[in-house]
Amino acid sequence: MDEFGNTRRMSSGAVQLTLSGPGEIIGDNPFALSGGVGAVWVKAREGAGTIRLEAKLTWLKPQQVEIAVRPAERESV
C-alpha cells in the first residue's frame, strides 16, 4: 500500500529481508515483486525463541513481523 492506504497493484522492485532469531530464509533474498506481490518462506531451527523478519523496499518504510517458535513436543511411540 502507499502512504495514503491505496493498494499498489503493479508495484515492482526488490524486497530486502533481514532475519534474526532461530530461523532461516528459504529462497531468494532480495526477491523481486511481480505484479505488486511476492512471498517468502521462513524455516524454524531447533529450539524456541522469536524470529524477527524485516522487509525493506526502497520507497516504503520497513515492515517487521515476529514469529513465536515453540519447542516440539516429545513424540510418544
N, CA, C and O of each residue as an XYZ file, in Angstrom:
308
protein
N       0.850     -1.179      0.000
C       0.000      0.000      0.000
C       0.892      1.238      0.000
O       2.029      1.211      0.472
N       0.352      2.302     -0.535
C       1.107      3.547     -0.497
C       0.802      4.302      0.797
O       0.073      3.809      1.658
N       1.367      5.499      0.922
C       1.210      6.270      2.155
C      -0.209      6.744      2.399
O      -0.515      7.231      3.487
N      -1.099      6.610      1.393
C      -2.494      7.021      1.535
C      -3.439      5.831      1.744
O      -4.657      6.005      1.786
N      -2.873      4.618      1.875
C      -3.682      3.429      2.100
C      -4.201      2.777      0.828
O      -5.015      1.857      0.898
N      -3.741      3.239     -0.341
C      -4.172      2.655     -1.612
C      -3.306      1.448     -1.957
O      -2.091      1.470     -1.760
N      -3.931      0.406     -2.467
C      -3.193     -0.772     -2.882
C      -2.370     -0.446     -4.120
O      -2.881      0.124     -5.083
N      -1.091     -0.812     -4.087
C      -0.210     -0.591     -5.239
C      -0.128     -1.906     -5.999
O       0.808     -2.682     -5.810
N      -1.099     -2.152     -6.851
C      -1.245     -3.439     -7.527
C      -0.098     -3.795     -8.449
O       0.225     -4.976     -8.577
N       0.518     -2.851     -9.083
C       1.553     -3.175    -10.055
C       2.934     -2.711     -9.590
O       3.789     -2.388    -10.414
N       3.152     -2.675     -8.291
C       4.446     -2.270     -7.771
C       5.527     -3.237     -8.231
O       5.280     -4.424     -8.444
N       6.705     -2.707     -8.374
C       7.843     -3.548     -8.708
C       9.013     -3.114     -7.843
O       8.956     -2.071     -7.191
N      10.052     -3.897     -7.836
C      11.227     -3.577     -7.047
C      11.723     -4.811     -6.340
O      11.140     -5.890     -6.448
N      12.811     -4.638     -5.614
C      13.413     -5.755     -4.882
C      13.177     -5.572     -3.387
O      13.476     -4.515     -2.832
N      12.648     -6.590     -2.745
C      12.406     -6.584     -1.308
C      13.615     -7.222     -0.633
O      13.975     -8.362     -0.927
N      14.239     -6.469      0.279
C      15.395     -6.966      1.030
C      14.914     -7.434      2.398
O      14.237     -6.688      3.105
N      15.259     -8.658      2.773
C      14.824     -9.241      4.036
C      15.986     -9.339      5.019
O      17.124     -9.609      4.634
N      15.678     -9.114      6.293
C      16.638     -9.299      7.376
C      15.959    -10.175      8.417
O      14.822     -9.910      8.807
N      16.646    -11.212      8.867
C      16.064    -12.148      9.831
C      16.986    -12.277     11.029
O      18.206    -12.345     10.884
N      16.388    -12.310     12.216
C      17.134    -12.609     13.434
C      16.333    -13.624     14.232
O      15.107    -13.668     14.137
N      17.015    -14.427     15.007
C      16.350    -15.446     15.822
C      16.564    -16.827     15.250
O      17.350    -17.009     14.320
N      15.855    -17.814     15.813
C      16.079    -19.220     15.457
C      15.393    -19.637     14.159
O      14.504    -20.488     14.170
N      15.798    -19.044     13.055
C      15.190    -19.378     11.773
C      16.094    -19.017     10.627
O      17.166    -18.442     10.818
N      15.654    -19.361      9.423
C      16.396    -19.000      8.222
C      15.423    -18.735      7.083
O      14.325    -19.291      7.035
N      15.850    -17.876      6.171
C      15.052    -17.542      4.996
C      15.306    -18.605      3.938
O      16.454    -18.945      3.654
N      14.229    -19.128      3.355
C      14.338    -20.098      2.266
C      13.976    -19.364      0.972
O      12.892    -18.792      0.858
N      14.876    -19.384      0.018
C      14.608    -18.728     -1.266
C      15.479    -17.512     -1.473
O      16.446    -17.284     -0.746
N      15.118    -16.731     -2.483
C      15.906    -15.573     -2.874
C      15.789    -14.437     -1.865
O      14.720    -14.192     -1.304
N      16.895    -13.756     -1.647
C      16.933    -12.581     -0.787
C      18.051    -11.680     -1.292
O      19.225    -12.012     -1.129
N      17.710    -10.546     -1.902
C      16.380     -9.980     -2.078
C      15.586    -10.723     -3.155
O      16.143    -11.484     -3.947
N      14.270    -10.483     -3.164
C      13.429    -11.076     -4.199
C      12.629     -9.968     -4.878
O      12.338     -8.934     -4.277
N      12.279    -10.205     -6.139
C      11.568     -9.203     -6.926
C      10.065     -9.343     -6.761
O       9.532    -10.451     -6.703
N       9.389     -8.198     -6.686
C       7.932     -8.200     -6.710
C       7.474     -8.439     -8.142
O       8.108     -7.989     -9.096
N       6.380     -9.143     -8.270
C       5.798     -9.391     -9.583
C       4.324     -9.026     -9.495
O       3.562     -9.692     -8.794
N       3.917     -7.986    -10.194
C       2.529     -7.532    -10.104
C       2.174     -7.018     -8.726
O       1.007     -7.044     -8.336
N       3.165     -6.551     -7.983
C       2.923     -5.997     -6.657
C       2.891     -7.012     -5.534
O       2.587     -6.652     -4.396
N       3.197     -8.281     -5.819
C       3.163     -9.307     -4.774
C       4.454    -10.114     -4.764
O       5.204    -10.125     -5.740
N       4.697    -10.780     -3.658
C       5.844    -11.659     -3.510
C       5.609    -12.565     -2.315
O       4.623    -12.415     -1.594
N       6.513    -13.498     -2.113
C       6.365    -14.436     -0.997
C       7.734    -14.771     -0.437
O       8.751    -14.682     -1.125
N       7.733    -15.155      0.818
C       8.962    -15.589      1.484
C       8.615    -16.775      2.384
O       7.523    -16.849      2.948
N       9.549    -17.680      2.503
C       9.384    -18.820      3.394
C      10.433    -18.718      4.478
O      11.587    -18.377      4.217
N      10.020    -19.018      5.701
C      10.925    -19.000      6.846
C      10.903    -20.388      7.470
O       9.838    -20.932      7.764
N      12.085    -20.953      7.670
C      12.216    -22.278      8.272
C      12.736    -22.108      9.694
O      13.763    -21.464      9.911
N      12.031    -22.682     10.658
C      12.458    -22.617     12.053
C      13.589    -23.610     12.286
O      13.591    -24.716     11.745
N      14.533    -23.196     13.090
C      15.606    -24.098     13.522
C      15.171    -24.767     14.816
O      14.104    -24.474     15.356
N      16.012    -25.667     15.303
C      15.696    -26.309     16.577
C      15.773    -25.282     17.695
O      16.562    -24.339     17.638
N      14.960    -25.474     18.689
C      14.951    -24.578     19.837
C      13.839    -23.559     19.736
O      13.277    -23.314     18.669
N      13.541    -22.975     20.877
C      12.470    -21.979     20.959
C      13.041    -20.582     20.865
O      14.246    -20.379     21.013
N      12.177    -19.629     20.620
C      12.589    -18.229     20.561
C      11.663    -17.428     19.680
O      10.579    -17.883     19.317
N      12.095    -16.240     19.342
C      11.310    -15.353     18.490
C      12.106    -15.032     17.237
O      13.246    -14.573     17.305
N      11.488    -15.281     16.097
C      12.084    -14.908     14.816
C      11.551    -13.529     14.475
O      10.344    -13.293     14.530
N      12.443    -12.622     14.124
C      12.053    -11.281     13.680
C      12.464    -11.140     12.217
O      13.639    -11.268     11.873
N      11.487    -10.878     11.376
C      11.719    -10.743      9.948
C      11.347     -9.329      9.537
O      10.226     -8.878      9.774
N      12.303     -8.626      8.911
C      12.056     -7.267      8.454
C      12.176     -7.227      6.942
O      13.098     -7.808      6.369
N      11.243     -6.539      6.297
C      11.245     -6.372      4.848
C      11.413     -4.893      4.524
O      10.738     -4.035      5.092
N      12.339     -4.612      3.586
C      12.584     -3.228      3.165
C      12.420     -3.135      1.656
O      12.895     -3.986      0.906
N      11.741     -2.089      1.236
C      11.570     -1.763     -0.166
C      11.904     -0.279     -0.292
O      11.510      0.513      0.564
N      12.601      0.098     -1.310
C      13.179      1.431     -1.445
C      12.257      2.567     -1.027
O      12.667      3.420     -0.239
N      11.030      2.609     -1.525
C      10.169      3.772     -1.302
C       9.152      3.601     -0.167
O       8.317      4.480      0.046
N       9.211      2.504      0.550
C       8.280      2.294      1.665
C       9.042      2.131      2.969
O      10.210      1.741      2.966
N       8.388      2.427      4.078
C       9.051      2.236      5.360
C       9.161      0.741      5.650
O       8.293     -0.029      5.240
N      10.210      0.321      6.349
C      10.397     -1.111      6.657
C       9.217     -1.660      7.464
O       8.624     -0.960      8.285
N       8.899     -2.913      7.211
C       7.835     -3.612      7.946
C       8.456     -4.814      8.643
O       9.368     -5.449      8.113
N       7.957     -5.119      9.832
C       8.522     -6.216     10.615
C       7.417     -7.131     11.116
O       6.312     -6.691     11.431
N       7.744     -8.417     11.180
C       6.822     -9.393     11.741
C       7.614    -10.273     12.705
O       8.794    -10.546     12.485
N       6.953    -10.712     13.774
C       7.569    -11.622     14.736
C       6.847    -12.955     14.691
O       5.620    -13.013     14.618
N       7.628    -14.027     14.736
C       7.085    -15.386     14.714
C       7.571    -16.093     15.968
O       8.776    -16.222     16.181
N       6.638    -16.554     16.804
C       6.999    -17.279     18.021
C       7.285    -18.737     17.672
O       6.463    -19.406     17.045
N       8.452    -19.220     18.081
C       8.843    -20.608     17.828
C       8.829    -21.345     19.162
O       9.514    -20.948     20.105
N       8.051    -22.412     19.236
C       7.976    -23.235     20.445
C       8.733    -24.523     20.221
O       8.833    -24.989     19.085
N       9.269    -25.108     21.274
C       9.937    -26.399     21.083
C       8.913    -27.469     20.710
O       7.761    -27.419     21.142
N       9.342    -28.419     19.917
C       8.440    -29.505     19.528
C       8.146    -30.385     20.736
O       8.994    -30.583     21.605
N       6.922    -30.907     20.769
C       6.558    -31.833     21.846
C       7.216    -33.179     21.589
O       7.429    -33.573     20.442
N       7.530    -33.868     22.659
C       8.121    -35.190     22.525
C       7.139    -36.135     21.860
O       5.941    -36.111     22.141
N       7.656    -36.955     20.987
C       6.818    -37.956     20.351
C       6.636    -39.137     21.283
O       7.576    -39.573     21.949
N       5.431    -39.641     21.321
C       5.193    -40.855     22.121
C       4.937    -42.009     21.153
O       4.091    -41.925     20.262
N       5.671    -43.056     21.350
C       5.566    -44.197     20.436
C       4.862    -45.334     21.120
O       4.671    -46.393     20.521
